[in-house]
Amino acid sequence: MDVSEAPLVQSEHGLVRTGEGWFVVSAREMRWYESEGWGKFSNFGGDILFDQLGIGLTVLGPGQPMSMYHWESDQEDFLILSGTATLIVEDQERRLRQWDFVHCPPYTEHTIVGGPCVIFSVGSRERHTEIGPDGRRRGREGESAYAVNETAIRYDAGIEPGTSQDEAYARFPPRTPVRYGGWLADIF
């Protein structure tokens, strides 16, 4: 089987993958997204999300949540590349520091709050997402949910009872594309 190289197009905000295939891209050259209070993020895939794995690189400032406290029916894993963070998992609070690895099997309630830090994340897409009629990836009904947790609420990374996903993230401005701004320190 011959797999072609994916096209990478230079946008005003960095390189963006625009087609299928293999590719190599520097985290410092790809397009990023940011939202005030929610950090900076890149999915490496550009406009096309990976089918089997969700992969991301997130830069969180002090007190910034990676997500609202939630669970998914697929596995997620996180590696702290630099800095410190707080993991809130299954009603427990844990300090994380550089090179700490977090494994969340399916249905594990969790979130991470920055201290500040850089996090590499990977998660399966097998059960909790699907491709909608519009061709975009979305959450599959009943395969993930936001959970009420007092510790997460105290860290401003949780929801009150009866909060929808849209309401949970309404306090953050939409993520907007940005060019890499030097926020990845040389960690080796």
One Martini backbone bead per residue (centre of mass of N, CA, C, O) as a GRO file, in nm:
protein
  188
    1MET     BB    1   0.097   0.036   0.022
    2ASP     BB    2   0.035   0.379  -0.072
    3VAL     BB    3   0.120   0.666   0.115
    4SER     BB    4   0.067   0.985   0.122
    5GLU     BB    5   0.140   1.306   0.158
    6ALA     BB    6   0.034   1.556   0.339
    7PRO     BB    7  -0.092   1.861   0.319
    8LEU     BB    8   0.075   2.175   0.389
    9VAL     BB    9  -0.048   2.493   0.488
   10GLN     BB   10   0.013   2.828   0.485
   11SER     BB   11  -0.090   3.038   0.725
   12GLU     BB   12  -0.121   3.313   0.928
   13HIS     BB   13  -0.101   3.078   1.185
   14GLY     BB   14   0.016   2.841   1.017
   15LEU     BB   15   0.022   2.517   0.983
   16VAL     BB   16  -0.205   2.313   0.769
   17ARG     BB   17  -0.390   2.042   0.734
   18THR     BB   18  -0.573   1.934   0.412
   19GLY     BB   19  -0.504   1.619   0.423
   20GLU     BB   20  -0.427   1.307   0.371
   21GLY     BB   21  -0.168   1.146   0.553
   22TRP     BB   22   0.147   1.185   0.598
   23PHE     BB   23   0.345   1.374   0.856
   24VAL     BB   24   0.546   1.669   0.939
   25VAL     BB   25   0.544   1.877   1.244
   26SER     BB   26   0.591   2.161   1.416
   27ALA     BB   27   0.474   2.310   1.700
   28ARG     BB   28   0.600   2.598   1.606
   29GLU     BB   29   0.441   2.589   1.300
   30MET     BB   30   0.165   2.552   1.387
   31ARG     BB   31  -0.153   2.585   1.449
   32TRP     BB   32  -0.333   2.767   1.689
   33TYR     BB   33  -0.527   2.803   1.993
   34GLU     BB   34  -0.727   3.053   2.174
   35SER     BB   35  -0.850   3.129   2.519
   36GLU     BB   36  -0.957   3.307   2.756
   37GLY     BB   37  -0.891   3.094   3.037
   38TRP     BB   38  -0.808   2.818   2.827
   39GLY     BB   39  -0.569   2.860   2.659
   40LYS     BB   40  -0.361   2.658   2.454
   41PHE     BB   41  -0.406   2.486   2.122
   42SER     BB   42  -0.329   2.164   1.953
   43ASN     BB   43  -0.406   1.887   1.709
   44PHE     BB   44  -0.204   1.859   1.444
   45GLY     BB   45  -0.448   1.826   1.209
   46GLY     BB   46  -0.605   2.074   1.178
   47ASP     BB   47  -0.890   2.044   0.977
   48ILE     BB   48  -0.817   1.734   1.033
   49LEU     BB   49  -0.918   1.485   1.213
   50PHE     BB   50  -0.846   1.218   1.369
   51ASP     BB   51  -0.996   0.905   1.369
   52GLN     BB   52  -0.863   0.733   1.627
   53LEU     BB   53  -0.706   0.991   1.748
   54GLY     BB   54  -0.664   1.217   1.999
   55ILE     BB   55  -0.448   1.506   1.968
   56GLY     BB   56  -0.259   1.714   2.206
   57LEU     BB   57  -0.154   2.058   2.281
   58THR     BB   58  -0.123   2.219   2.603
   59VAL     BB   59  -0.145   2.556   2.739
   60LEU     BB   60  -0.137   2.651   3.083
   61GLY     BB   61  -0.228   2.858   3.309
   62PRO     BB   62  -0.295   2.968   3.597
   63GLY     BB   63  -0.609   2.811   3.660
   64GLN     BB   64  -0.643   2.662   3.392
   65PRO     BB   65  -0.858   2.469   3.220
   66MET     BB   66  -0.883   2.202   3.002
   67SER     BB   67  -1.162   2.126   3.135
   68MET     BB   68  -1.435   1.995   3.224
   69TYR     BB   69  -1.569   1.785   3.428
   70HIS     BB   70  -1.535   1.440   3.305
   71TRP     BB   71  -1.648   1.178   3.079
   72GLU     BB   72  -1.555   0.883   2.885
   73SER     BB   73  -1.579   0.585   2.676
   74ASP     BB   74  -1.277   0.663   2.648
   75GLN     BB   75  -0.954   0.683   2.645
   76GLU     BB   76  -0.713   0.882   2.841
   77ASP     BB   77  -0.399   1.074   2.807
   78PHE     BB   78  -0.127   1.228   3.009
   79LEU     BB   79   0.159   1.461   2.968
   80ILE     BB   80   0.391   1.636   3.152
   81LEU     BB   81   0.633   1.845   3.008
   82SER     BB   82   0.568   2.109   3.187
   83GLY     BB   83   0.544   2.190   3.500
   84THR     BB   84   0.227   2.236   3.667
   85ALA     BB   85  -0.056   2.060   3.825
   86THR     BB   86  -0.408   1.969   3.858
   87LEU     BB   87  -0.569   1.678   3.945
   88ILE     BB   88  -0.906   1.571   3.880
   89VAL     BB   89  -1.008   1.245   4.020
   90GLU     BB   90  -1.243   1.076   4.151
   91ASP     BB   91  -1.251   1.289   4.404
   92GLN     BB   92  -0.951   1.375   4.348
   93GLU     BB   93  -0.633   1.531   4.439
   94ARG     BB   94  -0.346   1.606   4.223
   95ARG     BB   95  -0.020   1.657   4.184
   96LEU     BB   96   0.166   1.783   3.906
   97ARG     BB   97   0.461   1.709   3.710
   98GLN     BB   98   0.709   1.667   3.536
   99TRP     BB   99   0.644   1.348   3.375
  100ASP     BB  100   0.365   1.303   3.440
  101PHE     BB  101   0.128   1.035   3.419
  102VAL     BB  102  -0.211   1.000   3.286
  103HIS     BB  103  -0.464   0.752   3.334
  104CYS     BB  104  -0.792   0.713   3.161
  105PRO     BB  105  -1.022   0.522   3.168
  106PRO     BB  106  -1.310   0.448   3.101
  107TYR     BB  107  -1.524   0.666   3.295
  108THR     BB  108  -1.329   0.880   3.396
  109GLU     BB  109  -1.324   1.133   3.611
  110HIS     BB  110  -1.195   1.457   3.479
  111THR     BB  111  -0.919   1.703   3.521
  112ILE     BB  112  -0.708   1.992   3.436
  113VAL     BB  113  -0.499   2.232   3.613
  114GLY     BB  114  -0.304   2.489   3.592
  115GLY     BB  115   0.041   2.615   3.723
  116PRO     BB  116   0.190   2.594   3.487
  117CYS     BB  117   0.159   2.415   3.153
  118VAL     BB  118   0.246   2.121   2.951
  119ILE     BB  119   0.029   1.910   2.744
  120PHE     BB  120   0.005   1.576   2.646
  121SER     BB  121  -0.256   1.427   2.442
  122VAL     BB  122  -0.458   1.115   2.440
  123GLY     BB  123  -0.744   0.969   2.252
  124SER     BB  124  -0.997   0.788   2.193
  125ARG     BB  125  -1.274   0.748   1.925
  126GLU     BB  126  -1.452   0.490   1.914
  127ARG     BB  127  -1.727   0.586   2.097
  128HIS     BB  128  -1.758   0.920   2.158
  129THR     BB  129  -1.750   0.951   1.840
  130GLU     BB  130  -1.861   1.117   1.529
  131ILE     BB  131  -1.979   1.152   1.204
  132GLY     BB  132  -2.160   1.377   1.068
  133PRO     BB  133  -2.355   1.493   0.806
  134ASP     BB  134  -2.129   1.740   0.778
  135GLY     BB  135  -1.834   1.586   0.845
  136ARG     BB  136  -1.817   1.631   1.152
  137ARG     BB  137  -1.693   1.600   1.455
  138ARG     BB  138  -1.870   1.441   1.734
  139GLY     BB  139  -2.053   1.374   1.992
  140ARG     BB  140  -2.188   1.095   2.133
  141GLU     BB  141  -2.460   0.998   2.260
  142GLY     BB  142  -2.382   0.881   2.592
  143GLU     BB  143  -2.032   0.894   2.580
  144SER     BB  144  -2.056   1.165   2.753
  145ALA     BB  145  -1.994   1.373   3.056
  146TYR     BB  146  -2.080   1.603   3.291
  147ALA     BB  147  -1.967   1.645   3.626
  148VAL     BB  148  -2.031   1.678   3.956
  149ASN     BB  149  -1.773   1.867   4.146
  150GLU     BB  150  -1.643   2.035   4.410
  151THR     BB  151  -1.345   2.057   4.335
  152ALA     BB  152  -1.386   2.161   4.046
  153ILE     BB  153  -1.544   2.413   4.130
  154ARG     BB  154  -1.315   2.539   4.304
  155TYR     BB  155  -1.133   2.546   4.020
  156ASP     BB  156  -1.321   2.627   3.777
  157ALA     BB  157  -1.390   2.298   3.647
  158GLY     BB  158  -1.705   2.305   3.695
  159ILE     BB  159  -2.042   2.207   3.752
  160GLU     BB  160  -2.364   2.248   3.784
  161PRO     BB  161  -2.650   2.135   3.816
  162GLY     BB  162  -2.790   2.120   3.485
  163THR     BB  163  -2.551   2.158   3.296
  164SER     BB  164  -2.451   2.225   2.995
  165GLN     BB  165  -2.206   2.229   2.771
  166ASP     BB  166  -2.250   2.516   2.671
  167GLU     BB  167  -2.259   2.642   2.958
  168ALA     BB  168  -1.977   2.546   3.062
  169TYR     BB  169  -1.825   2.728   2.811
  170ALA     BB  170  -1.945   3.030   2.803
  171ARG     BB  171  -1.705   3.190   2.959
  172PHE     BB  172  -1.560   3.133   2.695
  173PRO     BB  173  -1.415   3.219   2.438
  174PRO     BB  174  -1.361   3.147   2.144
  175ARG     BB  175  -1.152   2.981   1.962
  176THR     BB  176  -0.856   3.117   1.816
  177PRO     BB  177  -0.639   3.166   1.580
  178VAL     BB  178  -0.275   3.118   1.612
  179ARG     BB  179   0.041   3.191   1.641
  180TYR     BB  180   0.317   3.106   1.755
  181GLY     BB  181   0.451   3.249   2.091
  182GLY     BB  182   0.684   3.088   2.274
  183TRP     BB  183   0.545   2.876   2.503
  184LEU     BB  184   0.775   2.662   2.440
  185ALA     BB  185   0.995   2.529   2.617
  186ASP     BB  186   1.298   2.410   2.669
  187ILE     BB  187   1.288   2.070   2.813
  188PHE     BB  188   1.602   1.942   2.746
   0.00000   0.00000   0.00000
